[in-house]
Amino acid sequence: MNLITSNSMELMKLGMDGLLERQRAVSANIANVMTPGYVRKEVSFESQLAEIKESADLQDYIKGQNSIKYNPNSINEFTREVPKYRVPTVQEKAYLQSDIRAGFEPQVVDDIYNGATTDGNNVELEKEVMDLSKTGTKYLILSNLESRAYQGVSDIIRGGQ
């Protein structure tokens, strides 16, 4: 396992990228609250993160299946054979070598479901301020978690000092 680029840290980075894009969209919405005909923007990325996490979990499972550890208690009592490593299939090798994070792209979409005012603008300032606050809080939480993870790696490198 690579401590610095573990799956969790990669997912945190992608989550922060998505939240940054959402922050930009919300800021644009607030800036255009009085612009006639402006259609508010929303950013969606959580389902992509969930798919990436599932793929990473599947990769970890395949790696685990292909790296059975030697255990003297698992020797076959009758044949005295030690379990051998499982050889991954061609499809498994290709899947393990694929970059499951490569397709991540937060989707910016127009909010066509929110009712527009008479001038065609559908931005509600109160909702945008709440979204701005929620997004900022989520970003802060992820950055704190990432900071703690890197602090843990730093502690390991320094020998716990």
N, C-alpha and C positions, 0 to 999 in steps of 0.2 A: 504494500500500500504506500502510495506517495503521500506523505503527510501534508505537504504544502498545497497540493492540488486535489484534495479528496473530493468525492462527489458532493458532500455537503457544502464545502466552500465554493465549488463551482456553481451549485444551485443558488447559493446566496448571492454570488456575483451576478448571475443572470437575473435573479429577482430584483436586485438593486438597479440593473440596467432597465428592466421593465418599469420599475417605479419612477426612475428618472424620466423616462418617456411619458409616463402618466402625468408627472409633475409639469412637464412642458405643455401637455395638452390642456391641463386645468388652468395653467397660467395664461395660455392663449384664450381660453374660454372667458376668463375674468377680464382680460384686456379688451375683449370684443363684446362685453355685456351690453353695450349701447349701439353696436353696429347693426343697422337694419339688414335683415336677410342672413345674418350669420347663423350657421348651424353648429351647435356645440360638438366637440370631439370627445371620444372616449377611447381608452387604451385597454386592450385585452391581451393578457399573456399568461395568466395563471394556468389555463388548460395545457398550454405548451410546456410549462414547468412540470406539471403533473406527468405528462407523457415522457419527458426527459428523465424524471425520477424513476418511473416504472422501467424504462429502458436501462438505466444505470443499475437498478436492482437486479434485472434479468442478467446483465453482464456479470455482476458480482456472483450471482447464483451459478452461472456457467463456469466462471473461474473457480468457484468452490468445488464444483463437480469434477473439474479437471486437475485438482491439486489435493488429492487425498493424502493426508499426512501419515507417515509411518507410525504404526502403533503395534508394539510387540504383542499386545493382547489380541490383535486381530489376525494373528497367524492361524491358518487353518490347522486344526489339531490333527487331522488325518493325513493331509498331504504336506504339511509344514511349509506351505506357500504363503508368501507375503502378498497382500493385495497390491496390484500394479496400478500405476497412474492411468486414468482414463484419457484416451486420446480424443480431442475435440473433432467434431465433424467439420467438413469444409464450410458449411453454412455457419457454424458456430465460430470458426476462426474469422470469417469475414465479418460477422456481427461484432466480435470482440475488437476488431481493428477499425470498425467504423466510428466516426465522430458523431455521437448522438446529439451533441450540442450545436452542431453546425447550422441547423435549420432554424435556430431560435431567432425570432423577429417579432417584437411586440407589434400588434395590429392596431393602427389608428383608424377608427371608423367614425362616421357621422352618426349622431344620435337622432334618428328620425322618429323615434317613438315619443319623445318628450314634446308636449304641445307647444306650438309657437305662439308668440304674441301677434298682434295685428301687423307689426312691421316684419314678421317672418323670423325674428330672433327667438331661439328657444333656450337661452342661457338663464338659469336662475342663480343669482349671486350667492344666496345662502347655501345652496347645494354645492356650489363650486368651492366655497370657503371650507365647508365640511370635508369635501373630497381632498382639498389641499392639506388640511390638518391630518386626515387619516393617512394619506400618502406619505407625508413627512414623518409621522410616527412610525409607520412600517419601515421606512428607509432607515430611521435612527435605530430601530431594533435590530435590523439586519447588519448594519454597520457595527453595532456593539457586539453582536455575536461573532462577526468576522474578526474584529479586533481581539476578542478573547481567544479565538482559535489560533490566531497568529501569536498571541502572547504565550499560549501553551507550547507552540512549536519553539518559540524563542527560549522558553524555560528549559525545554528538553535540550536544545543546542548548548545552552550555558551550563547544563548539568544540574538544574534545579536550584540555582543560586539566585 
